[in-house]
Amino acid sequence: MAEKVTKQMKVSASGVGSLEMDDIFIEVEEKGTFSLKKLLSDFDGCSVKISCSYDEEQVAPKTEVNEDGEIIDL
């Protein structure tokens, strides 16, 4: 029988997301605002799976990507 050791790294956060210039931030109630770029830095170069969702009761803002690759509100 082949033996196997698995090391898993996981980041989980729930809050209000915001997109700014070259980063994504998440504001977590009573904890502060966190940069996803910084939170995920340990995953650089690794195979990853990312999932993001929002409550159906909320209305997602209408956005568009402009010619410079920036996300803008409509």
N, C-alpha and C positions, 0 to 999 in steps of 0.2 A: 504494500500500500504506500503510495506516495504521500509524503508529509508536506504540508503547505502552511506558510505563515503569511497572513495578510495584515497589512497596516492600512487603516482607512483614516482619511482626514475629511472633516465635514465642517461647513460653516452654514448656520441657519439663522435667519433674522426676519422679523416681522415688523413692519412699520410703513411709513409713507415714503415712497421713492421720489427722487428728483434727478433729472438729467441736466448736467452742466458741462460746458465746454468739452473736456476730455475725460470726464469721470461720471459715475453714477453714485448717488448718495442715498442712504436710507436713514430716515429719522425714526428712532426707536423711543417710544414713550418712556419718560423718566430715566433714560440711559444716555441719550444724546444722538448726534448725527455721525454716521460712519461712512467712509469712502469704500465702495466695493472694490476699487482698484487696490487699495491697501489690504482689505480683508482677504482678497483672493491672491495676493502676491506669492504666498507659499505654493500655489498651484501652477505657477509659471512653468511651462514645459511639460506639464503632466496631461494625461488624457482626462478630460472632465465632462461632466454632464450638468447643465444648468437649467433650472426651472424657475419660472416667475409667474405669479398669478395675482389677480385682484378680485375683491368681492363684487358679485353681480349687482349689488345694491348701489355701488358707486358707478359713476359715468366716467369712462376713460376719456381723457382729453384728446381732442382731434389734433393730430400733428402731421407733419410732412417733412421729408428730407429734401433740403435745397441742393443746388448745384455743387456747393462746397462740402456736402456730406453732413451738414448740420441739421439737427432736428429742430423744427420751428413749430410754434403753436399756430393754429388757424383761427 
